Amino acid sequence: MSRDKRHRPGGGGRSRIDVVGKLPFLPALIAAMLRFLYRTCHITTLGREHEDFVKGLPGPGIATCWHFAFPTVVYHYRDLNVVTMASRSRDGELAARVAERLGMRCFRGSPGKGGGAALKGLIDALQSSYGGGFIADGSQGPPRIAQKGILLLARYSGAPILPVSIAARPCWRFRSWDRTVLPKPFARIVAAFGPPLIVQRDVSPERLEELRLELEASLNNLTRDAQRALGLPD
């Protein structure tokens, strides 16, 4: 899954690529800390049959979540050589290196930006892998609004989309546009999977928009299901 925030010139801080350049051990350290953190947590899965169904298909699947859930979903698919994505921005460099340290393959770019060459490269990477994990609301939002890029990837790759969302108690919530959730040590985590979505190659623009709204509704419903399972408010 990608993690990226817009770099704001003049904001008073250094970009993350400067930090990575000065501290080359940082991606490995962050990855090790995430592994340790999640091993202390208790994880419950809802809708496991949907994930098992996609895993049982002959080709790769595309797991997709909201941006706020990316640390937990990345950990769930660690060490499987799945393809994920980080933007080509300077801030995307740290995310890419951490993902690689967690046993993932990181594609730099976006299926919704950069034209056909970027989309073809991502499809090739996906089809030569176990599967992929991508962010449904993109690298910069708006939050919990599904973008069309993930649907285009499913359309041209033939891979089904597997919606997944999470909740954690207790957790930290970042002061970022997506309000990223990071479980605290020994937290209870619920990961909720929904029925897969298939995007036909000859899908019409109207049907593509319907599927985008279906994906958006599915992810929001899964988020509520995970929160309710932990006794959290919607």
C-alpha positions in Angstrom: 0.0 0.0 0.0 1.3 3.6 -0.7 1.9 6.2 1.9 2.4 9.8 0.8 1.6 13.3 1.8 1.8 16.4 -0.3 5.1 18.3 0.1 4.3 21.9 0.8 7.2 24.2 0.0 7.9 26.8 2.6 6.2 24.7 5.2 9.2 24.9 7.5 10.1 21.2 7.3 12.5 19.0 5.3 11.1 16.6 2.8 11.4 12.9 3.7 13.8 12.1 1.0 16.4 14.4 2.8 15.8 12.4 6.0 16.2 9.1 4.2 19.4 10.4 2.5 20.9 11.4 5.8 19.6 8.3 7.7 19.8 5.4 5.3 19.0 2.9 8.1 15.6 4.5 8.7 13.4 2.3 6.4 14.8 -0.9 7.9 14.3 0.6 11.4 10.7 1.5 10.7 9.9 -1.9 9.1 11.4 -3.7 12.2 9.4 -1.5 14.6 6.2 -2.3 12.6 6.9 -6.0 12.7 7.4 -5.9 16.5 4.4 -3.7 17.1 1.9 -5.9 15.2 3.2 -9.1 16.8 2.0 -7.7 20.2 -1.5 -7.2 18.8 -4.5 -9.6 18.6 -6.0 -9.6 15.1 -9.5 -10.8 14.3 -10.7 -11.3 10.7 -14.2 -10.8 9.4 -15.2 -12.1 6.0 -12.2 -14.4 5.7 -14.1 -16.4 3.1 -13.8 -13.5 0.6 -10.1 -13.3 1.0 -9.8 -17.1 0.7 -11.9 -17.1 -2.5 -9.6 -14.5 -4.1 -6.5 -16.4 -3.0 -7.9 -19.6 -4.6 -8.2 -18.0 -8.0 -5.5 -18.9 -10.6 -4.4 -15.3 -11.1 -3.5 -12.4 -8.9 -6.0 -10.3 -6.9 -6.0 -6.7 -5.9 -6.6 -5.9 -2.2 -7.7 -2.3 -1.7 -8.3 -0.2 1.4 -8.7 3.3 2.5 -5.5 5.3 3.1 -5.9 5.4 6.9 -5.7 1.6 7.1 -2.5 1.2 5.1 -0.1 0.3 7.9 -2.2 -2.7 9.1 -3.0 -3.9 5.5 0.7 -3.7 4.5 1.6 -5.8 7.6 -1.1 -8.3 6.7 0.4 -8.9 3.3 4.1 -8.7 4.3 6.7 -11.1 2.9 4.4 -12.3 0.1 6.2 -10.3 -2.7 2.9 -8.5 -3.5 3.0 -5.4 -5.6 2.2 -2.1 -3.9 2.5 1.5 -5.1 4.2 4.7 -3.9 4.1 8.0 -5.7 7.1 9.4 -7.6 7.2 12.3 -5.2 10.1 12.8 -2.8 7.9 11.8 0.2 7.1 8.6 -1.6 10.7 7.4 -1.3 10.4 6.5 2.4 7.2 4.6 1.8 8.7 2.6 -1.0 11.8 1.6 0.9 9.8 0.6 4.0 7.4 -1.5 1.9 10.4 -3.3 0.3 11.8 -4.0 3.8 8.5 -5.6 4.6 8.8 -8.0 1.6 6.8 -6.2 -1.0 7.5 -5.0 -4.5 7.0 -1.3 -4.9 5.9 0.3 -8.2 6.5 4.0 -8.5 3.7 5.9 -10.1 -0.1 5.7 -10.3 -2.6 3.9 -12.6 -4.6 7.0 -12.8 -1.7 9.4 -13.6 1.1 9.2 -16.1 -0.9 7.7 -19.0 -0.9 4.3 -20.6 2.8 3.5 -20.0 2.4 3.7 -16.2 -0.7 1.6 -16.3 0.9 -1.1 -18.5 4.0 -1.2 -16.2 1.8 -1.7 -13.2 -0.3 -4.4 -14.9 2.9 -6.3 -15.9 4.2 -6.1 -12.3 0.9 -7.3 -10.9 0.5 -10.3 -13.3 4.0 -11.5 -12.5 3.3 -11.5 -8.7 1.2 -13.1 -6.0 -1.1 -10.1 -6.1 -1.3 -6.5 -5.2 -2.3 -4.1 -2.5 -3.4 -0.6 -3.3 -5.0 2.5 -1.8 -8.6 3.2 -3.0 -8.6 7.0 -2.1 -5.2 7.7 -3.6 -2.1 9.2 -2.1 -3.6 12.7 -1.4 -7.4 12.1 -1.0 -10.0 13.3 -0.5 -10.4 10.7 2.2 -12.7 7.7 1.8 -13.6 8.7 -1.8 -12.7 5.9 -4.2 -10.6 6.9 -7.1 -11.0 5.5 -10.6 -7.4 4.3 -11.0 -7.9 1.0 -9.0 -10.9 0.2 -11.3 -8.8 0.8 -14.4 -6.1 -1.5 -13.0 -8.7 -4.3 -12.4 -10.3 -3.7 -15.8 -7.1 -4.2 -17.8 -5.4 -6.8 -15.6 -8.5 -9.0 -15.2 -7.8 -9.2 -11.4 -10.6 -9.0 -8.9 -10.7 -6.2 -6.4 -10.8 -7.4 -2.7 -12.1 -4.6 -0.4 -10.6 -4.6 3.1 -10.8 -2.2 6.0 -9.7 -2.2 9.7 -10.2 -0.8 13.1 -7.9 -0.9 16.2 -8.4 -0.3 19.9 -6.5 1.4 21.3 -4.7 3.2 18.5 -3.0 6.4 17.5 -4.6 8.6 14.8 -2.2 10.8 12.8 -3.0 14.4 12.2 -2.9 13.9 8.5 -5.6 14.2 5.8 -6.4 10.5 6.0 -6.2 10.2 9.9 -4.0 7.2 9.6 -4.6 4.5 12.2 -1.6 2.9 13.9 -2.5 0.4 16.7 -0.9 0.8 20.0 1.1 -2.1 21.5 -1.2 -5.1 22.5 -4.2 -3.5 20.7 -7.1 -5.5 19.4 -7.4 -5.2 15.6 -10.3 -6.2 13.4 -9.7 -6.7 9.6 -12.9 -6.9 7.6 -13.0 -8.2 4.0 -15.9 -7.7 1.6 -17.1 -9.6 -1.5 -14.7 -9.1 -4.5 -15.6 -6.8 -7.4 -15.0 -7.8 -11.0 -14.5 -5.1 -13.6 -15.2 -6.4 -17.1 -12.9 -5.4 -20.0 -15.8 -3.9 -22.0 -17.3 -2.0 -19.1 -19.1 1.2 -20.0 -18.3 4.5 -18.4 -21.6 4.5 -16.6 -21.0 1.0 -15.2 -17.5 2.0 -14.2 -18.9 4.8 -12.2 -21.4 2.4 -10.6 -18.6 0.1 -9.6 -16.6 3.0 -8.2 -19.5 3.9 -5.9 -20.0 0.2 -5.0 -16.3 0.0 -3.9 -16.6 3.2 -1.9 -19.8 1.9 -0.2 -18.2 -1.5 0.5 -15.1 0.0 2.1 -17.2 2.4 4.3 -19.4 -0.5 5.4 -16.4 -2.6 6.2 -14.9 0.2 8.2 -18.1 0.4 10.2 -18.3 -3.3 10.7 -14.7 -3.4 12.1 -15.4 -0.5 14.4 -18.6 -2.0 15.7 -16.8 -5.3 16.4 -14.5 -3.4 18.8 -17.3 -1.3 20.3 -16.2 1.9 18.6 -18.5 4.6 17.4 -19.1 4.8 13.6 
